[in-house]
Amino acid sequence: MSCRDDWLGCLVSVFVGESLAHSRGCCPGCRDGGGSPLLRAHRRSGLLEGLAVFRSLVGDGMLESVGSLLEDCISRFPDAGQCGGVDRETLESYGRGFLGRSSPRFVC
């Protein structure tokens, strides 16, 4: 895998994780702690639906913090920072382009 693949994998992971966290945060059963876990709203909808609902909220937040997301990715995957001549600005630009163009269906 290339460093760009690692970087995009990190972005997808954060995008999915943040979308799921927002989905749980909007679930009345999770907020109130009542009812069966099987009846929770975020469990009734699929991943694609959750990504579509929170795409702009999560995507906009990620676009604002691309630099810190890249730092986090490099700290987890040291090879991601060694891209054979590709500098940070290029990787950040690549990440912004990916976040701006990708759709929930593409992420799934």
Backbone as CSV, one residue per row, in Angstrom:
resi,resn,N_x,N_y,N_z,CA_x,CA_y,CA_z,C_x,C_y,C_z
1,MET,0.839,-1.184,0.000,0.000,0.000,0.000,0.879,1.240,0.000
2,SER,0.400,2.274,-0.623,1.141,3.525,-0.657,0.728,4.402,0.513
3,CYS,1.474,5.448,0.724,1.139,6.359,1.814,-0.206,7.033,1.541
4,ARG,-0.537,7.258,0.290,-1.838,7.853,-0.037,-2.976,6.901,0.335
5,ASP,-2.759,5.613,0.133,-3.773,4.636,0.533,-3.964,4.649,2.043
6,ASP,-2.855,4.715,2.790,-2.947,4.812,4.254,-3.716,6.052,4.668
7,TRP,-3.415,7.163,4.033,-4.046,8.446,4.349,-5.545,8.401,4.054
8,LEU,-5.914,7.881,2.896,-7.339,7.784,2.572,-8.046,6.789,3.481
9,GLY,-7.371,5.707,3.846,-7.944,4.756,4.798,-8.218,5.406,6.141
10,CYS,-7.292,6.249,6.589,-7.507,6.984,7.845,-8.716,7.904,7.729
11,LEU,-8.830,8.611,6.612,-9.964,9.516,6.425,-11.288,8.761,6.421
12,VAL,-11.339,7.643,5.733,-12.566,6.838,5.705,-12.911,6.345,7.105
13,SER,-11.914,5.897,7.835,-12.132,5.406,9.196,-12.714,6.500,10.094
14,VAL,-12.144,7.692,10.018,-12.650,8.805,10.831,-14.053,9.194,10.390
15,PHE,-14.284,9.233,9.078,-15.599,9.606,8.546,-16.681,8.650,9.047
16,VAL,-16.412,7.369,8.967,-17.384,6.364,9.422,-17.564,6.444,10.933
17,GLY,-16.468,6.541,11.672,-16.551,6.605,13.132,-17.323,7.819,13.622
18,GLU,-17.041,8.973,13.036,-17.751,10.202,13.425,-19.229,10.124,13.065
19,SER,-19.544,9.570,11.906,-20.947,9.426,11.499,-21.700,8.512,12.466
20,LEU,-21.069,7.410,12.855,-21.702,6.499,13.815,-21.879,7.162,15.175
21,ALA,-20.893,7.950,15.594,-21.008,8.655,16.879,-22.156,9.655,16.854
22,HIS,-22.306,10.388,15.757,-23.425,11.333,15.637,-24.753,10.583,15.596
23,SER,-24.775,9.457,14.929,-25.988,8.651,14.844,-26.426,8.187,16.233
24,ARG,-25.462,7.724,17.028,-25.782,7.310,18.402,-26.207,8.507,19.244
25,GLY,-25.571,9.649,19.011,-25.909,10.853,19.767,-27.311,11.369,19.485
26,CYS,-27.830,11.092,18.308,-29.183,11.527,17.940,-30.240,10.488,18.285
27,CYS,-29.840,9.334,18.770,-30.768,8.256,19.088,-31.390,8.507,20.460
28,PRO,-32.726,8.643,20.530,-33.371,8.893,21.824,-33.100,7.786,22.843
29,GLY,-33.046,6.545,22.403,-32.796,5.441,23.320,-31.408,5.505,23.934
30,CYS,-30.437,5.907,23.141,-29.066,6.026,23.653,-28.933,7.228,24.581
31,ARG,-29.582,8.325,24.217,-29.509,9.526,25.065,-30.173,9.291,26.407
32,ASP,-31.350,8.655,26.396,-32.117,8.460,27.627,-31.732,7.188,28.365
33,GLY,-31.080,6.282,27.676,-30.670,5.027,28.298,-31.812,4.057,28.534
34,GLY,-32.935,4.283,27.911,-34.086,3.410,28.119,-34.379,2.548,26.909
35,GLY,-35.175,1.559,27.135,-35.607,0.696,26.045,-34.565,-0.329,25.654
36,SER,-35.000,-1.242,24.870,-34.126,-2.312,24.402,-33.100,-1.779,23.412
37,PRO,-31.861,-2.264,23.488,-30.864,-1.852,22.502,-31.258,-2.208,21.073
38,LEU,-32.103,-3.213,20.904,-32.540,-3.603,19.564,-33.448,-2.559,18.929
39,LEU,-34.076,-1.728,19.747,-35.011,-0.728,19.233,-34.365,0.629,19.023
40,ARG,-33.100,0.739,19.222,-32.414,2.017,19.086,-32.419,2.453,17.620
41,ALA,-32.647,3.726,17.408,-32.780,4.270,16.053,-31.529,4.036,15.213
42,HIS,-30.360,4.174,15.794,-29.147,4.023,14.998,-28.908,2.571,14.595
43,ARG,-29.549,1.628,15.258,-29.405,0.218,14.865,-30.395,-0.155,13.763
44,ARG,-31.475,0.603,13.630,-32.459,0.312,12.592,-32.011,0.819,11.228
45,SER,-31.196,1.852,11.214,-30.734,2.364,9.926,-29.396,1.725,9.579
46,GLY,-29.121,1.658,8.316,-27.874,1.058,7.867,-26.741,2.065,7.861
47,LEU,-25.555,1.576,7.630,-24.375,2.434,7.595,-24.490,3.481,6.493
48,LEU,-24.939,3.079,5.323,-25.064,4.013,4.210,-26.002,5.164,4.561
49,GLU,-27.121,4.848,5.195,-28.073,5.888,5.590,-27.440,6.840,6.609
50,GLY,-26.733,6.290,7.578,-26.074,7.129,8.574,-25.026,8.038,7.966
51,LEU,-24.265,7.510,7.012,-23.261,8.330,6.343,-23.915,9.439,5.530
52,ALA,-25.030,9.130,4.888,-25.719,10.133,4.082,-26.314,11.239,4.954
53,VAL,-26.884,10.866,6.087,-27.521,11.851,6.969,-26.498,12.827,7.539
54,PHE,-25.334,12.317,7.927,-24.348,13.153,8.610,-23.182,13.568,7.721
55,ARG,-23.302,13.360,6.412,-22.203,13.659,5.498,-21.717,15.099,5.594
56,SER,-22.619,16.055,5.512,-22.175,17.451,5.520,-21.626,17.858,6.886
57,LEU,-22.258,17.423,7.949,-21.783,17.769,9.293,-20.392,17.195,9.544
58,VAL,-20.227,15.915,9.297,-18.950,15.246,9.539,-17.908,15.701,8.518
59,GLY,-18.295,15.746,7.255,-17.356,16.139,6.206,-16.823,17.554,6.388
60,ASP,-17.698,18.497,6.753,-17.260,19.874,6.965,-16.295,19.967,8.142
61,GLY,-16.591,19.242,9.198,-15.687,19.232,10.349,-14.333,18.642,10.008
62,MET,-14.335,17.609,9.200,-13.080,16.985,8.803,-12.286,17.896,7.863
63,LEU,-12.977,18.603,6.986,-12.282,19.525,6.091,-11.549,20.610,6.872
64,GLU,-12.148,21.057,7.959,-11.533,22.091,8.789,-10.306,21.574,9.535
65,SER,-10.232,20.267,9.760,-9.143,19.724,10.576,-8.268,18.719,9.816
66,VAL,-8.124,18.915,8.512,-7.339,17.979,7.704,-5.906,17.874,8.220
67,GLY,-5.314,18.985,8.622,-3.937,18.970,9.111,-3.760,18.104,10.344
68,SER,-4.667,18.245,11.309,-4.554,17.431,12.525,-4.900,15.968,12.247
69,LEU,-5.794,15.722,11.298,-6.097,14.344,10.919,-4.882,13.682,10.277
70,LEU,-4.146,14.438,9.471,-2.932,13.898,8.858,-1.891,13.590,9.934
71,GLU,-1.743,14.477,10.908,-0.811,14.229,12.017,-1.190,12.955,12.767
72,ASP,-2.474,12.777,13.020,-2.944,11.582,13.726,-2.657,10.327,12.906
73,CYS,-2.879,10.399,11.614,-2.613,9.257,10.733,-1.130,8.909,10.737
74,ILE,-0.288,9.924,10.672,1.157,9.689,10.668,1.606,9.095,11.999
75,SER,0.976,9.516,13.100,1.363,8.958,14.400,0.966,7.487,14.517
76,ARG,-0.127,7.108,13.875,-0.561,5.706,13.914,0.162,4.831,12.898
77,PHE,0.395,5.400,11.739,1.037,4.671,10.643,2.258,5.464,10.189
78,PRO,3.409,5.240,10.803,4.595,6.051,10.485,4.956,6.061,9.003
79,ASP,4.659,4.998,8.283,4.975,4.976,6.850,4.150,5.987,6.064
80,ALA,3.015,6.410,6.624,2.160,7.371,5.924,2.852,8.720,5.766
81,GLY,3.807,9.021,6.625,4.521,10.285,6.527,5.703,10.239,5.569
82,GLN,6.040,9.071,5.075,7.178,8.917,4.167,6.658,8.574,2.785
83,CYS,6.387,9.585,2.022,5.729,9.376,0.731,6.631,9.578,-0.458
84,GLY,7.897,9.408,-0.270,8.803,9.491,-1.415,8.722,10.787,-2.172
85,GLY,8.892,11.901,-1.485,8.908,13.194,-2.161,7.591,13.943,-2.132
86,VAL,6.529,13.329,-1.651,5.241,14.015,-1.558,5.194,14.749,-0.223
87,ASP,4.981,16.051,-0.266,5.012,16.834,0.968,3.635,16.881,1.657
88,ARG,3.635,17.431,2.863,2.410,17.518,3.669,1.301,18.273,2.959
89,GLU,1.650,19.381,2.319,0.628,20.196,1.652,-0.085,19.405,0.559
90,THR,0.687,18.597,-0.156,0.093,17.769,-1.208,-0.837,16.727,-0.604
91,LEU,-0.410,16.099,0.497,-1.268,15.112,1.151,-2.536,15.756,1.705
92,GLU,-2.389,16.950,2.305,-3.570,17.651,2.815,-4.515,18.017,1.676
93,SER,-3.969,18.473,0.572,-4.787,18.800,-0.596,-5.497,17.556,-1.132
94,TYR,-4.766,16.455,-1.174,-5.344,15.185,-1.620,-6.500,14.774,-0.701
95,GLY,-6.314,14.940,0.603,-7.365,14.615,1.573,-8.585,15.512,1.420
96,ARG,-8.350,16.809,1.223,-9.476,17.738,1.021,-10.266,17.377,-0.234
97,GLY,-9.531,17.046,-1.295,-10.200,16.655,-2.540,-11.024,15.395,-2.357
98,PHE,-10.468,14.434,-1.649,-11.188,13.189,-1.391,-12.453,13.458,-0.580
99,LEU,-12.336,14.251,0.474,-13.501,14.544,1.319,-14.546,15.350,0.567
100,GLY,-14.107,16.250,-0.289,-15.046,17.080,-1.037,-15.794,16.333,-2.128
101,ARG,-15.170,15.292,-2.674,-15.768,14.595,-3.810,-16.419,13.265,-3.478
102,SER,-16.031,12.680,-2.363,-16.541,11.327,-2.089,-17.979,11.363,-1.581
103,SER,-18.694,10.342,-1.917,-20.093,10.210,-1.503,-20.204,9.100,-0.474
104,PRO,-21.290,9.055,0.283,-21.482,7.962,1.239,-21.426,6.589,0.578
105,ARG,-21.972,6.472,-0.611,-21.933,5.176,-1.314,-20.501,4.782,-1.649
106,PHE,-19.689,5.752,-2.018,-18.286,5.465,-2.334,-17.533,5.034,-1.072
107,VAL,-17.814,5.674,0.058,-17.142,5.345,1.317,-17.509,3.952,1.764
108,CYS,-18.773,3.566,1.569,-19.194,2.204,1.962,-18.593,1.204,1.025
